[in-house]
Amino acid sequence: MKNIDKLLIEAAKIIPALKFNVGFVSFENGKWMSVTRLQNGSREQDFISYHSTKDEAINELKELAVKYGNTDPAIIIDDIPGVISYEPSLNI
């Protein structure tokens, strides 16, 4: 087990971890959808979840931003049809 742990530690040093890049919140089909984009170089991964309120969706993005190394996240909120608002800092 110790050898596996050592290999995982070495791999983590070589392969950069995913970082929170940007978050999106929008109202889709009666639910608030949050999309988290994680990135390291050319590798991207999105997490999508649905919430009852806009605040729940934003709070999840804030938590993921801290977890994935961004304490000043960019979160784009689309809460008015046809208009997109941008909140550069949500004071985490």
Secondary structure, 3 states (H helix, E strand, C coil): CHHHHHHHHHHHHHCCCCEEEEEEEEEECCEEEEEEEEEECCEEEEEEEEECCHHHHHHHHHHHHHHCCCCCCCEEEEEECCEEEEECCCCC
